[in-house]
Amino acid sequence: MLINAISDTHGLTFDTKRCDLLLFAGDYSRLPKEMRFYKKGLLKEAHSCLDWLSSQPAQKIIMIAGNHDFACELKEFRDLAASYGVRYIEDEAITYKGVTIYGYPWTPFYGNYAFNNLRFDPASEDAKAKLSKVPEGTDILLSHGPPLLASDDSFGKALGCPILKDTVHKIQPKYVVCGHIHESAGAESKIWDTTVLNVSARTFGMMPRDPTYTTFEI
């Protein structure tokens, strides 16, 4: 199966080549967090993103939210995505052509954005509870943020999630497809036999990555 994977477009649009499956790992939005209560504006931007995604030559399109995607917190977003032929998943698995993909939009708390794990949680119980739902046999863990010490470097600092790393050790998916850390856009690393791909379309300073998406086969 040929897969194109993208994240962190933040308003950027571009053409992708034909594939069997297109994965979007969150952060289509470029709106500031102060807009989180402006429903009309959130939905207008969501329509634009979904219109672009649905125009790509992919047999199946699956997406999750990122920490900037406040529209995905709205109860109508799932149905909106479906109206464009895009499958939105959140803390759930979907199997397509024998490949099981689990969607995990959450990232460690930072700045009170969307889909942040709890701020005051020193034992990380919130993240542990959410990640305990990832089923054995998951082939692709579609996560907005990376695991700790895997495609998560930002100017020498590892900014990934340690609980996500523990989950990768336990579940051993074939791939983790993520973004969030722009400075590691395009990075590929390993956690044992799991390949971790940072597929962010934006790099440092919000500059577009070249190429803007990642292609792989499973």
Phi, psi and omega in degrees: 000128179269126185237132167256135183230136186219148166208172170051052175283325179047052177092349180285136175234151182194169180267143174243160179277163182300139180209170176280323185217131174250124178250133176240119188261029170095165180069060168278338190280147172239009180283143176291157184296341178295345180271004188298338180259005180265082189301319182299316180292321179298315182289326177299316179292323179297317177302317181297316179297312183293325176297318178293311180302315184291345179275352183281146185280071180235142178291327181218140179234125179234136181223156168236173177270164170237181186289348176264353191266072183294334179298332181290347175280346180285139185297336182274356185296319182302313179292325177299313179300317181298327180294340176262002182080020180252130178267117177264128178235146183211111182055046181202162180249151173224141177249126180231120181050042176083000180253124182263125181243131177247131182260123182228100185275352192280146175225159177304150185303131176202109171069016177061045176271182179290152174051041171270141169291166185303143183287310185259082186211071187299334179267002178058035182295327180297309179296320180299318181295317181294315184285344176293346181277348181293121187280152170302146180088003175296130179270318180231121173265107181269102188236139178294314181261159179274164170288160177300135175065029177214107179055038186230017185283131175227098180054045177087359179250133177273117187249011180285174184268122180293328180289325175295320177299316178300321179294320177297319176302318185285312188275327181053059174293161177292322182222146160248122178252120188214185177203237171074310180267096187299326183296342178254020180305130180086357182289147174229130180215177184234142163239100191056240182266003180271129176268127181253117183249120171268111189253022180303134177278348180246141177250197180306136180072017179066019177287143179294139175281150176234109004283162184275356177213168183243138178243135176210169180237148178223000000 
